[in-house]
Amino acid sequence: MEVVVKKQLFSTREEALNHANGLGLWPISQILEEGINEEIHWHSWDTHIYVISGEYQSINPVTNQITSLYKGDYMLMPARELHSGVSIKNTAVIYATKDPINFSKPFNLSPDELSNVIA
């Protein structure tokens, strides 16, 4: 599966929640403070990302492609996809997954695993 981006998929938080609920997902809200950088990591689950406000950049560390997401944008990050990100402005997001997940601890690769994937 590839990363999917849909620009302006929704207009309100309620529409984003309705979309997630319609897919049978478990949504959680999170505030990403401006300038916060995520380290390169992956998850064993698909993650649906809804940007409620602000600006977020998702970065593919293999290709160095940057995808900018703004209010109303949606991204599906497939399981096992290496990625990192940065909050350009204080950003409110909804993450939604098939099962309840603790997003405070992403699955990070060890340096050896990471060098094998990016090399």
Protein Blocks (a to p, Z undefined) as FASTA:
>chain_A
ZZdddehkbfbfklmmmmmmmnopacddddddehiacdddddfbdcddddfbdcdddddf
klopacdddehiacdddehiacddddfbacddddddfbdcdfklccdddfklmmmmmZZ
